[in-house]
């Protein structure tokens, strides 16, 4: 390995090793010819280039406002300035409370500054990454005092789950068992996954990954880098997609339908547990905060039952065309109905008993409200997955999946499906790909698998007292 390759490897290791501490936007003070963090402005005395965004003296940072940045990285610059303690004070000033100061190869001066000049901080980590010693110090609110992050413990486990809201909810099923086994659990999630699991009591730490800091081409080497840090490493990426649902860049997407049905006939939740090596104790769940629950309860109409209708999901077929008729039927049955999700141009008018939320709430607000509903109807999407093991009635309008795939273990659930010859297709039809491979109904302009589920079927499922599992 050449000297340049060795330097690149050290920078890559530093970038990946500090990902837990570098969300948002930051500054790299003294970046030199290679900026470590792609989501940071590169500052140096040298000429502008791919790494250096601003050429300036580094003794002070007068052009930057106080309490702004999510992280600041500084290292070799401390040996190049006349007053390194003054530079450290400036790095601290521009950090927002909760932001991290990342000091690579800290010197005695850095330790002196921390002990003598800094107030209200938490030492988050002391890392040894190859040739680099790295200290991470978090800026706390004024008056918080000086702390050290709690020790991780003897048994560590990491779970990787990229994807959307529902994917993260599936992964949550593993967590109680892992905690019972004594693991300190770290989850690597994309922003959507972090949003739904951020208050799960069975998660000790969440690390958010994104395309800017770790792009698709780097994911394999990144996971290989990270797995060395844990006693147990569970990578759930593509445990369902591609393995049990074909995507357009997968050759199995173009297989004969009967072959996809033969290969992809298993259960998604079972697949998650099987890949993780965790016993089949189903525990997928969403945990709202107390404030979120109070907010949800405050929206409920007294003396009326509450229904949630998840009108759409993230892919093309997940949209049902008979919303108005369903809303009328539910209101007549004494329900207040709350319509959630992308309306996709459907003109629904709020009226007595009908509340059109659409995308107006955060996903956490929608999930917290769904937990207190008497009935939840909708697509195979995040909202339905979040209430899968809750006691209320669920009616799922299947698109690409079967009841065996999705709801075989759910509580108090009826899964309905349409009758076209193409169902179940086991294909993920992305919105942007249009109707090239998904069969569109000419009258309703939605997927045939949705257009052939009738309003009467849905209302009958809502009314049914004793649930009979619908097996495909």
Residue pairs with C-beta under 8 A, 6 or more apart in sequence:
1 9
7 34
8 34
9 130
10 130
10 131
10 132
11 34
11 36
12 221
13 129
13 130
13 132
13 225
14 36
14 104
14 129
14 132
14 134
15 22
15 36
15 37
15 38
15 213
16 214
16 222
16 225
16 226
17 127
17 129
17 134
17 225
18 37
18 73
18 102
18 127
18 134
18 136
19 207
19 209
19 213
19 214
20 205
20 207
21 71
21 100
21 102
21 124
21 125
21 136
21 138
22 37
22 39
22 40
22 70
22 71
22 73
22 100
22 102
22 213
23 70
23 71
23 208
24 39
24 69
24 70
24 71
25 39
25 40
25 41
25 69
25 70
26 37
26 39
26 40
26 41
26 69
26 70
26 71
26 72
26 73
26 99
27 40
27 41
27 43
27 61
27 64
27 69
27 71
27 72
27 73
27 91
27 94
28 35
28 36
28 37
28 40
28 41
28 42
28 43
28 72
28 73
28 74
29 43
29 58
29 61
29 72
29 73
29 74
29 77
29 87
29 91
30 43
30 44
30 58
30 74
30 75
30 76
30 77
30 78
30 80
31 40
31 42
31 43
31 44
31 51
31 52
32 44
32 46
32 51
32 76
33 46
33 49
33 51
34 51
35 42
35 50
35 51
35 52
36 73
37 71
37 73
37 213
38 212
38 213
39 212
39 213
40 71
40 73
41 53
41 54
42 51
42 52
42 53
42 54
43 52
43 53
43 54
43 56
43 58
43 61
44 51
44 52
44 55
44 56
44 58
44 77
45 55
45 56
45 57
45 58
45 80
46 52
46 55
47 55
48 54
48 55
54 63
56 63
58 77
58 80
58 81
58 87
59 81
59 82
59 83
59 86
59 87
60 86
60 87
60 90
61 90
61 91
61 93
61 94
64 94
65 94
66 93
66 94
67 93
67 94
67 95
67 96
67 97
68 94
68 95
68 96
69 94
69 95
69 96
69 99
70 96
70 98
70 99
70 100
71 95
71 99
71 100
71 101
71 102
72 91
72 92
72 94
72 95
72 99
72 100
72 101
72 102
73 102
73 104
74 87
74 88
74 91
74 101
74 102
74 103
74 104
75 103
75 104
75 105
76 104
76 105
77 87
78 84
78 87
78 88
78 103
78 107
78 109
78 110
79 107
81 87
84 107
84 109
84 110
84 113
85 109
85 112
85 113
85 117
88 101
88 103
88 109
88 110
88 113
88 114
88 117
89 113
89 117
91 101
92 101
92 118
92 139
95 101
95 139
96 139
97 139
97 140
97 141
98 138
98 139
98 140
99 138
99 139
100 124
100 136
100 137
100 138
100 139
101 136
101 137
101 138
101 139
102 134
102 135
102 136
103 110
103 134
103 135
103 136
103 137
104 132
104 133
104 134
105 132
105 133
105 134
106 133
106 134
106 135
110 135
114 121
114 137
118 137
119 142
119 146
120 139
120 140
120 141
120 142
120 143
120 144
120 145
120 146
121 137
121 138
121 139
121 140
121 146
121 147
122 137
122 138
122 140
122 144
122 146
122 147
122 148
122 149
123 135
123 136
123 137
123 147
123 148
123 149
124 136
124 137
124 138
124 149
125 134
125 135
125 136
125 149
126 133
126 134
126 135
126 136
127 133
127 134
127 135
127 136
128 134
140 147
152 184
152 204
153 182
153 184
154 182
155 181
155 182
155 183
155 184
155 231
155 232
156 183
156 184
156 186
156 229
156 230
156 231
156 232
157 178
157 183
157 184
157 185
157 186
157 230
157 231
157 232
157 233
157 234
158 185
158 186
158 187
158 188
158 226
158 227
158 229
158 230
158 232
158 233
158 234
159 171
159 174
159 175
159 178
159 185
159 186
159 187
159 188
159 234
159 236
159 276
160 187
160 188
160 223
160 233
160 234
160 235
160 236
160 237
161 167
161 168
161 170
161 171
161 187
161 188
161 189
161 193
161 236
161 237
162 188
162 189
162 190
162 193
162 209
162 237
163 190
163 192
163 193
163 241
164 190
164 192
164 193
164 314
164 382
165 192
165 193
165 195
165 196
165 363
165 381
165 382
165 385
165 386
166 380
166 381
166 382
166 385
167 193
167 236
167 240
168 189
168 192
168 193
168 194
168 196
168 197
169 196
169 284
169 285
169 286
169 382
169 385
169 386
169 388
170 236
170 240
170 268
170 269
170 272
170 284
170 385
171 187
171 193
171 197
171 236
171 272
172 197
172 200
172 202
172 283
172 284
172 285
172 286
173 269
173 272
173 273
173 281
173 282
173 283
173 284
173 285
174 234
174 272
174 273
174 276
174 278
174 283
175 185
175 200
175 202
175 203
175 283
176 202
176 281
176 283
177 278
177 279
177 281
177 283
178 185
178 202
178 278
179 185
179 202
183 231
183 232
184 204
184 205
185 202
185 203
185 204
185 205
186 203
186 204
186 205
186 206
186 207
186 230
187 193
187 197
187 203
187 205
187 206
187 207
188 207
188 209
188 226
189 197
189 206
189 207
189 208
189 209
190 208
190 209
190 210
191 208
191 210
192 363
194 206
194 208
195 362
195 363
195 364
196 286
196 363
196 364
196 367
196 382
196 386
197 203
197 206
198 206
199 287
199 288
199 289
200 285
200 287
201 287
209 222
214 222
219 237
223 233
223 235
226 233
227 233
227 235
234 275
234 276
234 277
236 272
236 275
236 276
239 271
239 272
239 275
240 268
240 271
240 272
241 247
241 428
242 250
242 252
243 271
244 264
244 266
244 268
244 271
244 405
244 426
245 264
245 400
245 401
245 426
245 427
245 428
246 252
246 253
246 255
246 260
246 264
246 426
246 427
246 428
247 253
247 427
247 428
247 430
248 428
248 430
248 433
248 437
252 260
252 263
253 427
253 437
255 263
257 422
257 425
260 425
260 426
260 427
261 424
261 426
264 405
264 426
265 402
265 404
265 405
266 404
266 405
267 404
267 405
267 406
267 408
267 409
268 401
268 405
268 406
269 282
269 284
269 408
269 409
270 280
270 409
273 279
273 280
282 389
282 409
283 389
284 385
284 386
284 388
284 389
285 386
285 389
286 367
286 368
286 371
286 386
286 387
288 296
288 364
288 367
288 368
288 371
289 368
292 364
292 365
292 368
293 368
293 371
293 372
295 365
295 368
296 365
296 368
296 369
296 371
296 372
297 372
299 338
299 369
300 306
300 336
300 372
301 336
304 334
304 335
304 336
304 353
305 333
305 334
305 335
305 336
305 374
305 375
306 335
306 336
306 338
306 372
306 373
306 374
306 375
307 330
307 335
307 336
307 337
307 338
307 373
307 374
307 375
307 376
307 377
307 462
308 337
308 338
308 340
308 369
308 370
308 373
308 375
308 376
308 377
308 378
308 383
309 323
309 326
309 327
309 330
309 337
309 338
309 339
309 340
309 377
309 378
310 340
310 341
310 376
310 377
310 378
310 379
310 381
310 383
310 384
311 319
311 320
311 323
311 339
311 340
311 341
311 342
311 343
311 344
311 346
311 378
311 379
312 318
312 319
312 341
312 342
312 343
312 344
312 379
312 381
313 319
313 341
313 378
313 379
313 380
313 381
313 399
314 381
314 431
315 399
315 400
315 428
315 429
315 430
315 431
316 429
316 430
316 431
316 433
316 434
316 435
316 438
316 447
317 399
317 400
317 429
317 438
317 446
317 447
317 449
317 450
318 379
318 380
318 381
318 399
318 450
319 344
319 379
319 446
319 447
319 450
320 326
320 378
320 379
320 397
320 446
320 450
320 453
321 441
321 444
321 445
321 446
321 450
321 451
322 454
322 455
323 339
323 346
323 348
324 348
325 455
326 377
326 455
326 458
326 459
327 337
327 339
327 348
327 353
327 354
329 455
329 459
330 337
330 353
330 459
330 462
331 337
331 352
331 353
331 354
333 459
333 462
333 463
335 353
335 374
335 375
336 353
336 354
336 355
337 353
337 354
337 355
338 355
338 357
338 369
338 373
339 348
339 354
339 355
339 356
339 357
339 358
340 357
340 358
340 361
340 366
340 370
340 378
340 383
341 358
341 359
341 378
341 379
341 381
341 383
342 358
342 359
343 356
343 358
343 359
348 354
348 356
349 356
350 356
357 366
361 369
363 382
366 383
367 382
367 383
367 386
367 387
370 376
370 383
370 386
370 387
371 386
371 387
371 390
373 387
373 392
374 392
374 393
375 392
375 393
375 394
375 395
375 462
376 383
376 384
376 387
376 392
376 393
376 394
376 395
377 394
377 395
377 397
377 458
377 462
378 384
378 395
378 396
378 397
379 396
379 397
379 399
380 396
380 397
380 398
380 399
380 400
380 401
380 406
384 394
384 396
387 394
388 394
388 407
388 409
388 410
388 411
388 413
389 410
389 411
390 411
391 411
391 412
392 412
393 412
393 413
393 414
393 461
393 462
393 467
394 407
394 410
394 411
394 412
394 413
394 414
395 413
395 414
395 415
395 416
395 458
395 461
395 462
396 403
396 406
396 407
396 413
396 414
396 415
396 416
397 416
397 417
397 450
397 453
397 458
398 406
398 415
398 416
398 417
398 418
398 423
398 424
398 449
398 472
399 447
399 449
399 450
400 424
400 425
400 426
400 427
400 428
400 429
400 449
401 424
401 426
402 415
402 417
402 424
402 471
402 472
403 415
403 417
403 469
403 470
403 471
403 472
404 471
404 472
405 424
405 426
405 472
406 415
407 413
407 415
407 469
408 469
408 471
412 467
413 467
413 469
414 461
414 464
414 467
414 468
414 470
415 470
415 472
416 453
416 457
416 458
416 461
416 470
417 423
417 424
417 449
417 453
417 470
417 472
418 448
418 449
418 450
418 451
418 452
418 453
419 452
420 439
420 448
420 449
420 452
422 439
422 448
422 449
423 448
423 449
424 449
424 472
425 438
425 449
427 437
427 438
429 437
429 438
429 447
438 447
439 447
439 448
439 449
440 446
440 447
440 448
441 447
441 448
441 450
441 451
441 452
443 451
444 450
444 451
